[in-house]
Amino acid sequence: MRHVVTIWGANLQTEEELREFIEPIFDENGDVTPSSFLTATGLNWIDEDFFEVHLLKEPEVRSEFWTYLKEEYAPEGEAFSLQLSDDLKAKLEAYPAVILLYGNESPYGNINEQLFQLTEKGAEQGSPVVLLAKIRYETSER
C-alpha cells in the first residue's frame, strides 16, 4: 500500500491561532468557507481523521516530537522513519507549530489522495504555512 505524509511548518504561536487557522468557517446559513490552512496550501479537502497539529515552542517538546516521528508516527514505521533526515529536523526548528497530513492509496479506498499530487514548492511570500517535507513510502498490505 502506498502512503504519503506531508509535514508543514506554521508560523503560529498559540493554540488559539492554530485552531483559527485550521478550522473551516460556517456562516449563519450553514455554508462553509475553507480553512485558512486549506486556502494557503491549495488543497480542496482533507479527511481530518488523518490530520495532526503540534505546538512545539519548547526545546523539550521539539525533541519529544522528533522521537514521536521517528518511532511512533507511522504504522510499519521503518519505511517512513528512514526518510526523516537531519535536514528536516533542522527545518522544524524554525517553526513553532507543525501540521502533519497523512494519506494512502489502498484497495479499500484512498485517503487524502490529493497529497500524492501535491508538488513541493517554495513557500508563497507571506504564507503562514510552509511544506517542509513530503514523504512517500510503501508497506505490505495487511
ABEGO torsion letter per residue (X at the ends): XBBBBBBBBBBBABAAAAAAAABBBBBAAGBBBBBAAAAAAGBABBBAAABBBBBBABAAAAAAAAAAAAAAABBGAAAAAAABBAAAAAAAAABABBBBBBBBBBAAEBBGAAAAABBBBBBBBGBABBBABBBBBBBBBX
